Amino acid sequence: MVSQRSNNGWVIWISLILALVLSVGPVPSFMEIGRPLWLALFLTYWTLALPHRVGMTTAWVLGLAEDVLYGTPLGQNALILALITFLVLTLHQRLRMFPMWQQCLVLLVVFGLAQLVQLWLNALTGNRPPTLVFLLPALVSALLWPWVYAALRGTSRRLNVN
């Protein structure tokens, strides 16, 4: 058995750090409620593209980093990202075969479930938002999926990430 050496793994980490920066970067106040789940989007792409390199441990570590950046209880975002990664890993063979519009619908459900779990965790800590507008980031993220997918796929092919 020939072992294949991994190439350009730094591209994965740079893109995930970029997603962390995008998730805390400033946006106008009217757009704050619909801020995309950047880290979940980037993590979903890398989980679909390279499930042997990016998985639950990566999601957990990035979730802890997001907890520190947001100032949320330690483990809250880690649990959410681990849930998203688990669902994507479970469905990754099917998701890769789906056309883009079906991928968007599946990811809308996955991100929506994650947002509902986050709503439940926020309710346990007493920080519950008053309406279901809390699901808007899942919708925005699902709509952004084709562009994130195209950008990351082009980058990974150009730099031969495997």
SVG drawing of the C-alpha trace seen along z (x, -y; Angstrom):
<svg xmlns="http://www.w3.org/2000/svg" viewBox="-41 -49 45 51">
<polyline fill="none" stroke="black" stroke-width="0.4" points="0.0,0.0 1.4,-3.3 0.9,-6.2 0.0,-9.4 1.7,-12.5 -0.7,-15.3 -0.1,-18.5 -0.8,-22.1 -2.6,-21.4 -1.9,-24.9 -4.5,-26.1 -7.2,-24.4 -6.1,-26.1 -5.7,-29.5 -9.2,-29.3 -10.7,-28.2 -8.9,-31.1 -10.3,-33.4 -13.8,-32.0 -13.2,-32.8 -12.2,-36.4 -15.3,-36.7 -17.5,-35.5 -16.5,-38.2 -15.8,-41.0 -17.8,-44.1 -21.0,-44.3 -23.7,-47.0 -26.3,-46.6 -29.2,-45.7 -27.1,-42.8 -26.0,-41.4 -29.2,-39.3 -28.5,-37.5 -24.8,-37.0 -23.8,-33.8 -22.4,-30.9 -19.0,-31.3 -17.1,-28.8 -19.8,-26.2 -19.8,-26.8 -16.0,-26.5 -15.9,-23.5 -18.7,-21.9 -16.7,-22.3 -13.5,-20.8 -15.4,-18.0 -17.0,-17.1 -13.8,-17.6 -11.4,-15.9 -13.3,-13.8 -10.0,-12.0 -8.3,-15.3 -11.1,-17.5 -13.5,-16.0 -14.9,-16.1 -11.7,-17.0 -11.2,-19.9 -14.8,-21.1 -14.4,-20.8 -11.1,-22.8 -12.6,-25.5 -15.7,-25.6 -13.7,-26.3 -11.9,-29.1 -15.3,-30.5 -16.5,-30.3 -13.5,-32.3 -14.0,-34.9 -17.7,-35.3 -17.4,-35.1 -20.1,-32.3 -20.0,-29.5 -17.1,-27.2 -18.2,-24.3 -21.4,-25.8 -20.2,-26.6 -17.9,-23.5 -21.0,-21.4 -22.8,-23.1 -19.9,-22.7 -19.4,-19.1 -23.1,-18.5 -22.9,-20.1 -19.7,-18.1 -21.3,-14.9 -24.3,-15.4 -22.2,-16.3 -19.9,-13.3 -23.0,-11.1 -24.4,-12.4 -21.2,-13.3 -21.4,-10.4 -24.9,-11.6 -24.2,-15.3 -21.3,-14.9 -23.7,-13.4 -26.5,-15.9 -26.8,-18.9 -26.1,-22.2 -29.7,-23.2 -30.2,-20.0 -27.0,-20.5 -28.4,-24.0 -31.6,-22.5 -29.9,-19.8 -27.5,-22.3 -30.5,-24.6 -31.9,-21.7 -28.5,-20.9 -27.7,-24.6 -31.3,-25.1 -31.1,-22.1 -27.8,-23.6 -29.4,-27.0 -32.3,-25.3 -29.9,-23.5 -28.1,-26.8 -31.5,-28.4 -32.1,-25.7 -28.7,-26.1 -29.2,-29.9 -32.6,-29.3 -30.8,-27.2 -28.4,-30.0 -31.1,-32.7 -30.1,-34.4 -33.1,-33.4 -33.9,-35.6 -37.6,-36.5 -38.5,-35.4 -37.6,-32.7 -35.5,-35.2 -32.8,-33.3 -33.0,-30.8 -32.1,-33.5 -28.4,-32.8 -29.1,-29.2 -31.1,-30.5 -28.4,-33.0 -25.7,-30.4 -27.5,-27.9 -27.9,-30.6 -24.2,-31.4 -23.2,-27.8 -22.7,-27.7 -20.3,-30.7 -18.3,-29.3 -18.1,-25.9 -16.9,-27.4 -14.3,-29.6 -12.9,-26.9 -13.0,-24.3 -11.1,-26.6 -8.5,-27.3 -8.0,-23.7 -7.6,-22.6 -5.2,-25.5 -3.0,-24.7 -3.5,-20.9 -4.8,-20.4 -5.3,-16.8"/>
</svg>
